[in-house]
């Protein structure tokens, strides 16, 4: 798919480093012009320069994702520099990990502002553009395994990423008539954002040094590099990928997966309604066998 995105223009938020940078590079290699967004101007310019040096087209939108003005600025840069927009990858995020009773209001708000409010404001701005332009397009959000299954020490992050997955499902319905596909990537990669997880810090450092990632991590847990995640964003922006919408798709290392949507897995009826005793009986005889597991397998 080396030329799958020729002529297209894509905004990638939080693309100065990590997964966002890998996605921007992959899209540029596939023929797209890309808008690099980062809160740090030097980091954003360096990322854009690397794409230009490789023969690609890139512009820079320096903004802290979260507020409406930042989203509008990213789209304005795309239109001013390249004359159109074909897709958005809402990737920007921060981590403020802490166990529940140590989470501060400021840290919780910061994480939700960037991940969830940022996805919302950028997605809304993109939707308004696509509806007016009547050309169709793609919105790719970035969720997380933590948002699907929960993770110890990630109250704010898990909440934000679960919300992002819900946005993808809702927007896929709302934007279908405008020809806009909306999906969420559920990436697993050895980045600075996962280096704080017990047992993974040393592995992240080794990967950054270019050392091979252990087979079990790559193959079974799906932990690879940011570059392993990027092809999914390119595919979803391609003509074939645009036929897919409303899905949460996992990628990392050697693994590609499709996540299920939450749904009822056990059901009981009680004529006239329920009381505590009848609920206890139903739980013991029917519901308990369907209990769901939580958490992420972090055995390294």
C-alpha positions in Angstrom: 0.0 0.0 0.0 2.9 2.3 -0.7 0.7 4.8 -2.6 -2.6 4.0 -0.9 -3.0 7.6 0.4 -1.6 9.6 -2.6 -3.3 13.0 -2.8 -4.8 12.7 0.7 -4.2 15.1 3.7 -4.3 13.7 7.2 -3.9 15.3 10.7 -2.2 13.3 13.4 -2.5 14.8 16.8 0.3 14.0 19.3 2.6 13.1 16.4 5.9 14.6 17.6 6.9 11.3 19.2 5.9 7.7 19.8 3.0 6.1 18.0 1.7 9.4 16.6 5.1 10.0 14.9 5.2 6.5 13.5 1.7 6.9 12.1 2.6 10.3 10.5 5.7 8.8 8.9 3.8 5.8 7.6 1.1 8.0 6.1 3.6 10.2 4.4 5.3 7.1 3.0 1.9 6.0 1.6 1.6 9.3 -0.2 -0.3 11.6 2.1 0.5 15.1 3.2 0.4 15.1 7.0 -0.1 17.8 9.7 2.2 17.1 12.6 0.8 18.2 16.0 2.6 18.5 19.2 2.6 20.9 22.2 6.4 21.4 21.8 7.2 23.4 18.7 10.8 22.1 18.4 9.6 18.5 18.6 6.9 19.1 16.0 9.3 20.9 13.6 11.9 18.1 13.9 9.3 15.5 13.1 8.1 17.4 10.1 11.7 17.9 8.9 12.3 14.2 9.0 9.3 13.6 6.8 10.3 16.3 4.3 13.9 15.0 4.2 12.5 11.6 3.1 10.6 13.3 0.3 7.2 13.6 2.1 5.0 16.6 2.7 4.4 17.9 6.2 3.1 21.0 8.0 3.1 21.8 11.7 0.3 22.7 14.1 1.6 23.5 17.6 -1.2 23.2 20.1 -2.1 21.5 23.3 -4.9 19.2 22.3 -8.1 19.4 24.4 -9.7 22.8 23.7 -11.8 23.7 20.7 -9.2 26.3 19.6 -6.5 23.6 19.3 -8.7 21.4 17.1 -9.7 24.3 14.9 -6.1 25.3 14.5 -5.1 21.8 13.3 -7.7 21.8 10.6 -6.9 25.4 9.6 -3.2 24.4 9.1 -4.3 21.5 6.9 -6.5 23.7 4.7 -4.0 26.6 4.6 -1.1 24.4 3.7 -2.7 21.6 1.6 -6.1 22.8 0.6 -8.2 19.9 2.1 -8.4 17.3 4.8 -9.2 13.6 4.3 -8.7 12.2 7.7 -7.9 12.7 11.4 -6.0 10.5 13.7 -6.8 11.6 17.3 -3.7 10.2 19.1 -2.7 13.0 21.5 -2.5 11.9 25.2 -0.7 12.1 28.5 -0.2 9.8 31.5 -0.7 10.6 35.1 -0.8 7.2 36.6 -1.6 6.6 40.3 -3.6 4.3 42.4 -7.2 5.5 43.0 -6.7 7.1 46.4 -3.6 9.0 45.2 -5.2 10.4 42.1 -5.4 14.2 42.2 -8.1 16.3 40.7 -5.6 18.0 38.4 -4.1 14.8 37.2 -7.5 13.3 36.5 -8.6 16.4 34.6 -5.4 16.6 32.6 -5.7 13.0 31.3 -9.3 13.3 30.4 -8.8 16.8 28.8 -6.1 15.5 26.4 -7.4 12.0 25.6 -11.2 12.2 25.8 -12.0 15.9 25.4 -9.2 16.1 22.8 -10.7 13.3 20.8 -14.1 15.0 21.1 -13.1 18.5 20.1 -10.9 17.2 17.2 -13.6 14.7 16.1 -16.3 17.4 16.2 -14.2 19.8 14.1 -13.4 17.1 11.6 -17.1 16.1 11.4 -18.1 19.7 10.7 -15.6 20.0 8.0 -16.5 16.7 6.3 -20.2 17.5 6.4 -19.6 20.8 4.7 -17.1 19.5 2.2 -19.3 16.5 1.3 -16.3 14.4 0.3 -16.3 11.7 2.9 -13.3 11.0 5.1 -12.0 9.0 8.1 -11.7 9.6 11.8 -9.4 7.2 13.6 -9.4 7.4 17.4 -6.8 5.8 19.7 -8.2 3.7 22.6 -6.3 1.3 24.8 -6.4 -2.2 26.2 -6.7 -0.4 29.6 -9.9 1.2 28.3 -11.3 -2.2 27.3 -10.3 -4.2 30.4 -9.1 -1.8 33.1 -5.6 -1.6 34.6 -4.3 -1.1 38.1 -3.0 2.5 38.7 -4.8 3.9 35.6 -8.0 5.4 36.8 -8.0 8.4 34.6 -6.4 6.7 31.6 -8.7 3.7 31.6 -11.8 6.0 31.9 -10.6 8.2 29.1 -9.8 5.4 26.7 -13.1 3.6 27.4 -14.8 6.8 26.5 -12.8 7.0 23.3 -14.0 3.6 22.3 -17.6 4.7 23.0 -17.1 7.8 20.8 -16.0 5.6 17.9 -19.2 3.5 18.1 -21.5 6.5 18.4 -19.8 8.6 15.7 -19.8 5.7 13.2 -23.6 5.9 13.3 -23.8 9.7 13.3 -21.4 10.2 10.4 -22.3 7.3 8.2 -24.6 9.4 5.9 -21.7 11.8 5.4 -19.5 9.0 4.1 -17.2 9.2 7.1 -15.8 6.0 8.7 -14.9 6.1 12.3 -12.9 3.4 14.1 -10.7 3.1 17.2 -7.2 1.6 17.2 -6.3 -0.4 20.3 -2.5 -0.3 20.2 0.0 -2.1 22.3 3.6 -0.8 21.9 6.7 -0.3 23.9 6.7 3.5 24.3 7.5 6.0 27.0 3.9 5.8 28.1 4.1 2.1 29.1 7.6 2.4 30.6 6.1 3.0 34.0 4.3 -0.3 34.0 6.1 -2.8 36.4 8.4 -5.1 34.4 8.3 -3.1 31.2 10.6 -0.2 31.8 13.8 -2.2 31.0 12.1 -3.7 28.0 11.2 -0.3 26.6 14.8 0.9 27.2 16.1 -2.1 25.3 13.8 -1.6 22.4 14.8 2.1 22.2 18.4 0.9 21.9 17.4 -1.2 19.0 17.6 -4.6 20.7 15.2 -7.3 19.6 11.9 -7.6 21.5 11.5 -11.0 23.1 9.3 -13.3 21.1 6.7 -13.8 23.8 6.2 -10.1 24.1 5.9 -9.6 20.3 3.9 -12.7 19.5 1.8 -13.5 22.5 1.3 -10.1 24.2 1.5 -8.1 21.0 4.1 -5.7 22.4 6.1 -4.3 19.5 7.4 -0.9 18.4 5.3 2.2 17.4 6.1 1.3 13.8 4.2 -2.0 14.3 1.0 0.0 15.0 1.3 2.5 12.2 0.1 0.2 9.3 -3.3 -0.1 10.7 -3.8 3.7 10.6 -2.7 3.7 6.9 -5.1 0.8 6.1 -8.1 2.5 7.8 -7.4 5.7 5.8 -7.2 3.7 2.5 -10.1 3.0 0.2 -10.4 -0.5 1.5 -10.2 0.6 5.1 -12.9 3.3 4.6 -15.5 0.5 4.2 -15.0 -0.4 7.9 -16.6 1.6 10.6 -17.6 1.5 14.2 -14.9 -1.0 15.2 -12.2 -1.3 17.8 -9.2 -2.9 16.2 -6.1 -4.0 18.2 -2.6 -4.1 16.8 0.9 -4.6 18.3 3.9 -6.7 17.7 2.8 -9.7 15.6 -0.8 -9.5 16.7 -3.9 -8.0 14.9 -7.2 -8.4 16.7 -10.9 -7.3 16.7 -12.4 -6.3 20.0 -16.0 -7.1 20.9 -18.5 -4.5 21.8 -20.0 -4.7 25.3 -23.2 -6.8 25.3 -25.4 -8.8 27.6 -24.0 -12.3 28.1 -26.6 -13.7 30.6 -30.2 -12.8 31.1 -32.9 -13.8 33.6 -36.5 -12.7 34.1 -38.6 -12.5 37.2 -42.3 -11.9 36.9 -43.2 -8.9 38.9 -39.6 -7.7 39.4 -36.7 -8.6 41.6 -35.8 -8.4 45.3 -32.5 -9.0 47.0 -33.2 -12.7 47.7 -34.3 -13.6 44.1 -31.3 -11.7 42.7 -29.0 -13.8 45.0 -30.6 -17.0 43.8 -30.3 -16.0 40.1 -26.7 -15.0 40.7 -25.8 -18.3 42.3 -27.6 -20.5 39.7 -27.2 -18.5 36.4 -25.1 -15.4 36.4 -22.0 -16.4 38.4 -20.8 -18.8 35.7 -20.6 -15.9 33.2 -18.5 -13.6 35.4 -16.0 -11.5 33.3 -12.3 -11.2 33.9 -10.6 -7.8 34.3 -7.1 -6.4 33.9 -4.2 -6.7 31.4 -1.8 -9.7 31.2 1.5 -8.0 32.1 3.6 -11.1 32.7 6.9 -10.5 31.0 
